[in-house]
Amino acid sequence: MDYIAKGAQAEVYKDGYKAIKLFKNNISKDEIEYEVNLQKKAYEFGLPVPKIYGLIEIDNKIGIVMDYIEGVPIGNIVLEDMSRSEEYLIKTIEIQNNIHKIETKAIPHMKDKLKYFISKASIIPENVKDNILLKLENKTFEYKLCHGDFHVLNLIQTSNDIKIIDWICASSGNPEADIYRTYLLYRIDLEEFAEHYLNTYCKIMNLDKDNILSWSSIIAGARLGEYVKNEKEKNILLDIVKNNI
């Protein structure tokens, strides 16, 4: 096996025409199987997703065996050649919109996931948290496929097409919430790009920007209960929550 990359939860290796995502010992088999099932569903929907072959155990660690994707993250391509940023921004919006066209009740529902992570966010004052949960309850939910972690580093340009990876955050719910989630992920590090993404998405797909922004405290609140990578992100998320309740 050849080492490829390392993430917060796993290391990725290449083994011939297959990739092995080998998880750290603190990640349970149930969590890994949860990710496998979500990616399998995405593959079954006909999306350009690496095919999964099953689980493997190496050195007492559990791994996922899937197709090896020969390509480059779109984020890397754009950083190397900013003249292509608009071209790829439009491509990513079209891909995300195609995901949202799929209706499914076969994966976890967005409302349940959001409620769990908001409730788990101990950093949010209880009265603020109650207001966020009330906003969540007042939302009318759909059953559209949402990636949940859609951004340019999870889109791999191959010689044939663009593959979509990392489906662990996927749910069935509202596209507007998923779009805001992407906007938020960009907003943390690239505020100007985040605004351009959102404005372009609304223009191309004829969406109401205010409807997307109405998810701000809900999505930011859930993020605080899920994963915060540094102090900067924590402060941005808290500001969004407190200014939008």
C-alpha positions in Angstrom: 0.0 0.0 0.0 1.1 3.5 -0.8 0.3 6.4 1.6 -1.7 9.2 0.1 -3.1 11.5 2.7 -4.1 11.9 6.3 -7.3 13.4 7.8 -8.7 14.0 11.3 -10.2 10.5 11.4 -8.3 8.4 9.0 -5.4 7.8 6.7 -5.8 7.0 3.0 -3.7 4.5 1.1 -3.6 3.3 -2.5 -3.6 -0.4 -3.2 -3.5 -1.0 -6.9 -6.8 0.3 -8.4 -8.4 0.6 -5.0 -8.1 3.0 -2.1 -8.2 2.1 1.6 -9.4 4.7 4.1 -8.0 3.3 7.3 -9.6 4.8 10.4 -8.0 5.6 13.8 -8.8 3.3 16.7 -11.1 5.8 18.4 -13.5 5.6 15.4 -16.1 2.8 16.1 -17.1 0.2 13.6 -20.7 1.5 13.8 -19.5 5.0 12.7 -17.5 3.5 9.8 -20.5 1.4 8.7 -22.7 4.5 8.9 -20.3 6.3 6.4 -20.2 3.2 4.2 -24.0 3.0 3.9 -24.3 6.7 3.0 -21.7 6.5 0.3 -23.3 3.3 -1.1 -26.6 5.1 -1.3 -25.1 8.0 -3.2 -23.5 5.5 -5.6 -26.9 3.8 -6.1 -28.5 7.1 -6.9 -26.2 7.2 -10.0 -24.0 10.0 -8.7 -20.2 10.1 -9.6 -19.1 8.6 -6.3 -16.3 6.0 -5.6 -17.7 2.5 -5.5 -17.3 0.8 -2.1 -16.3 -2.9 -1.9 -16.4 -3.5 1.8 -14.5 -3.3 5.0 -11.0 -4.5 5.8 -9.0 -4.8 9.0 -5.3 -3.9 9.0 -3.1 -3.7 12.2 -6.3 -3.7 14.3 -7.7 -0.8 12.4 -10.8 -0.9 10.3 -10.7 0.5 6.8 -13.1 1.1 3.8 -12.1 -0.4 0.5 -13.2 1.6 -2.5 -12.3 2.7 -6.0 -9.1 4.7 -6.2 -9.8 8.1 -7.8 -7.0 9.4 -9.9 -7.4 13.1 -9.9 -7.0 16.5 -8.3 -9.3 18.4 -5.8 -10.9 21.3 -7.6 -9.7 23.5 -4.8 -6.1 22.8 -5.7 -6.8 23.5 -9.4 -8.3 26.9 -8.6 -5.5 27.8 -6.3 -2.9 27.1 -9.0 -4.9 28.9 -11.7 -7.4 31.6 -10.4 -8.5 32.3 -13.9 -10.5 29.1 -13.8 -12.3 29.9 -10.5 -15.5 31.1 -12.2 -15.6 28.1 -14.5 -15.3 25.7 -11.6 -17.6 27.7 -9.3 -20.4 27.2 -11.9 -19.6 23.5 -12.3 -19.8 22.9 -8.6 -23.1 24.7 -8.3 -24.5 22.5 -11.1 -23.2 19.4 -9.3 -24.7 20.4 -6.0 -28.0 21.3 -7.7 -28.1 17.8 -9.3 -27.6 16.2 -5.9 -30.6 18.2 -4.6 -32.8 16.9 -7.4 -32.7 13.4 -5.8 -35.5 12.7 -3.4 -35.0 10.0 -0.7 -36.1 8.8 2.7 -33.5 6.1 2.7 -30.9 8.1 4.7 -31.0 10.0 8.0 -33.3 13.1 8.0 -31.7 16.5 8.2 -34.0 17.7 11.0 -32.9 14.9 13.3 -29.2 15.5 12.7 -29.5 19.3 13.2 -31.5 18.8 16.4 -28.9 16.4 17.8 -25.9 18.6 17.1 -27.6 21.8 18.3 -28.6 20.1 21.5 -25.0 18.9 21.9 -23.5 22.4 21.5 -22.6 23.2 25.1 -20.9 26.4 24.2 -24.3 28.0 23.2 -26.2 29.6 26.1 -29.4 27.6 26.9 -31.8 30.4 26.1 -30.1 30.9 22.7 -30.2 27.2 22.1 -33.9 27.1 22.8 -34.5 29.9 20.3 -32.5 28.0 17.6 -34.4 24.8 18.3 -37.7 26.7 18.0 -36.6 28.0 14.6 -35.8 24.5 13.6 -39.2 23.2 14.7 -40.9 26.0 12.6 -39.2 24.9 9.4 -41.0 22.8 6.9 -38.8 20.0 5.8 -38.3 18.2 2.5 -36.6 14.9 1.6 -34.0 16.0 -0.9 -30.5 14.5 -0.9 -28.0 16.9 0.7 -24.3 16.2 0.9 -23.7 18.2 4.1 -20.0 18.8 3.4 -20.0 20.1 -0.1 -16.9 22.2 -1.1 -14.1 22.3 -3.6 -11.8 20.0 -1.7 -14.5 17.2 -1.7 -14.8 17.4 -5.5 -12.1 15.6 -7.5 -11.4 16.4 -11.1 -10.5 13.2 -13.0 -9.8 12.7 -16.7 -13.4 11.9 -17.3 -15.6 13.8 -14.8 -15.8 15.2 -11.3 -16.1 12.7 -8.4 -17.9 13.6 -5.1 -16.3 12.2 -2.0 -16.8 12.3 1.8 -20.5 11.5 2.3 -20.4 11.1 6.1 -22.5 14.3 6.7 -25.2 13.5 4.1 -28.9 13.7 4.9 -32.3 13.9 3.5 -33.7 17.4 3.8 -33.8 21.0 2.4 -31.4 22.1 -0.4 -31.5 25.7 1.1 -29.9 24.4 4.3 -27.3 22.5 2.4 -26.4 25.6 0.3 -26.1 27.6 3.5 -23.8 24.9 5.0 -21.5 25.2 2.0 -21.6 29.0 2.2 -20.7 28.7 5.9 -17.8 26.4 5.3 -16.4 28.9 2.7 -17.2 31.8 5.0 -14.9 30.6 7.7 -11.8 31.0 5.6 -12.8 32.7 2.4 -15.5 35.3 3.1 -15.3 37.0 -0.3 -15.5 33.7 -2.1 -18.4 32.6 0.1 -20.5 35.6 -0.8 -19.7 35.1 -4.5 -20.7 31.4 -4.3 -24.0 32.3 -2.7 -24.9 35.2 -5.0 -23.9 33.1 -8.1 -26.0 30.1 -6.9 -29.1 32.3 -6.3 -28.7 33.9 -9.7 -28.1 30.7 -11.7 -30.8 28.7 -10.0 -33.2 31.5 -9.4 -33.3 31.1 -5.6 -34.3 33.4 -2.8 -31.2 34.4 -1.0 -33.1 35.4 2.2 -34.6 31.9 2.3 -31.1 30.4 2.4 -29.8 32.9 5.0 -32.8 32.1 7.2 -31.0 28.8 8.0 -27.9 30.7 9.4 -28.4 30.3 13.2 -29.6 26.7 12.8 -26.7 25.5 10.6 -24.1 27.5 12.6 -25.5 26.2 15.9 -25.3 22.6 14.7 -21.7 23.1 13.5 -20.8 24.2 17.1 -22.1 20.9 18.3 -20.3 18.9 15.6 -16.8 20.1 14.9 -14.9 23.3 15.4 -11.3 23.4 14.1 -10.0 26.5 15.8 -10.8 29.6 17.8 -11.4 31.7 14.7 -14.2 29.3 13.5 -15.7 29.2 17.0 -16.0 33.0 17.1 -17.5 33.3 13.6 -20.1 30.6 14.4 -21.0 32.2 17.8 -21.4 35.6 16.1 -23.7 34.1 13.4 -25.8 32.4 16.1 -26.2 35.4 18.3 -26.9 37.8 15.5 -29.6 35.7 13.8 -31.9 34.4 16.5 
